[in-house]
Amino acid sequence: RVSSFINRLLSLSKVENSSKDMWSTFDLGLLLETVASLFKQTAEKCGITLLSSHHGHVPFFGNKDEIDELISNILSNAIKYIGNKSEKVVSLTSTINHNTVTITVTDSGIGLQKEDISHLFKKLSRIKSEATKGVTGTGLGLAICEKIAHKHGGTVAVESVYGTGSTFTIQLPLQVK
């Protein structure tokens, strides 16, 4: 756990201190497909159906490693916090509207109580409840996600119903160079 925490702190520092000199144009659609396929086996082992639907080829200008981390962390959390439901479904979708790509991760998991949502993206914030007992984490992942989204001119938001599930929505402007 200590090494995991140190790695997350290093990741946060890297995001905070990296420059746009590291940015390049990459295929965001392909990255989404790759991330989904990497998590599919983990999801299946947990009895989770992972659905994915993407816009296809999406040229995107940004830091590919950071965008990968953003999507992977939110998808990982969706799988990690699915709970003991009979129907376990996580979906990763992307759509394009005007010059914005919207990436959505929806789960049929444990959900969040309204009062917990405001703390979600703060450093070292962990939701402690009976439903999250035994789930490990550092409390840094979503803070890192928010920093990455903001750095790329975007946002990350959550809507949730306790006991029903959550939807995380990432909106990023399409910038091509």
CORNORHU-V373607 format. One record per residue. OMEGA is omega in whole degrees, -180 to 180 (999 if undefined). D_CENTER is the distance of its C-alpha to the mean C-alpha in whole Angstrom. Layout:
# CORNORHU-V373607
omega: {OMEGA | OMEGA}
d_center: {D_CENTER | D_CENTER}
This chain:
# CORNORHU-V373607
omega: {-180 | -180 | 177 | 179 | 179 | 178 | 179 | 177 | 178 | 178 | 178 | 179 | 179 | 179 | -178 | -173 | -179 | -178 | 179 | 175 | -179 | -177 | 176 | 177 | 178 | -179 | -179 | 178 | 178 | 178 | 179 | 178 | -180 | 179 | -180 | -178 | 178 | -178 | -176 | -179 | 178 | 180 | -179 | 178 | 180 | -180 | -177 | 172 | 178 | 178 | 176 | 179 | -174 | -176 | -176 | -178 | -180 | 176 | -177 | 179 | -180 | 177 | -175 | -179 | 180 | 179 | 175 | 180 | 179 | -178 | -178 | -178 | -179 | 177 | 177 | 178 | 180 | 179 | -177 | -175 | -179 | 179 | -177 | -179 | 178 | 178 | -177 | -178 | 173 | 177 | 176 | -179 | 174 | 176 | 177 | 177 | -175 | -178 | -179 | 172 | 177 | 179 | -176 | 173 | -179 | 178 | 176 | -173 | -172 | -180 | -178 | 173 | -176 | -177 | 179 | -175 | -177 | -179 | -168 | -174 | 179 | 178 | 177 | 179 | 176 | 177 | -179 | 177 | 178 | -178 | -178 | 179 | 179 | 178 | -177 | 178 | -177 | -175 | -180 | -172 | -178 | 173 | 177 | 180 | -179 | 179 | 179 | -180 | -180 | 180 | 179 | 177 | -175 | -179 | 170 | -177 | 180 | 168 | -175 | 173 | -178 | 180 | -176 | 180 | -176 | 173 | 175 | -178 | 177 | 175 | -179 | 176 | 177 | 178 | -179 | 176 | 999}
d_center: {21 | 22 | 21 | 18 | 18 | 20 | 17 | 14 | 17 | 18 | 15 | 15 | 18 | 18 | 15 | 18 | 20 | 20 | 22 | 21 | 24 | 21 | 20 | 21 | 21 | 19 | 18 | 14 | 15 | 16 | 13 | 11 | 14 | 14 | 11 | 12 | 15 | 14 | 12 | 15 | 17 | 15 | 15 | 19 | 20 | 18 | 20 | 17 | 17 | 14 | 15 | 14 | 16 | 15 | 18 | 19 | 20 | 18 | 20 | 17 | 19 | 16 | 15 | 14 | 13 | 11 | 9 | 9 | 8 | 5 | 4 | 5 | 4 | 2 | 5 | 7 | 7 | 8 | 11 | 12 | 13 | 14 | 18 | 21 | 21 | 23 | 21 | 18 | 16 | 12 | 12 | 10 | 12 | 13 | 16 | 18 | 20 | 22 | 21 | 17 | 14 | 12 | 9 | 9 | 7 | 10 | 12 | 15 | 15 | 16 | 15 | 16 | 19 | 19 | 21 | 17 | 15 | 17 | 16 | 12 | 12 | 15 | 15 | 17 | 16 | 16 | 16 | 20 | 21 | 23 | 20 | 18 | 21 | 21 | 17 | 16 | 14 | 15 | 14 | 12 | 9 | 8 | 11 | 10 | 7 | 9 | 12 | 11 | 10 | 14 | 15 | 15 | 16 | 13 | 12 | 9 | 10 | 10 | 13 | 14 | 18 | 19 | 20 | 18 | 15 | 12 | 10 | 7 | 9 | 8 | 12 | 13 | 17 | 18 | 20 | 22 | 25}
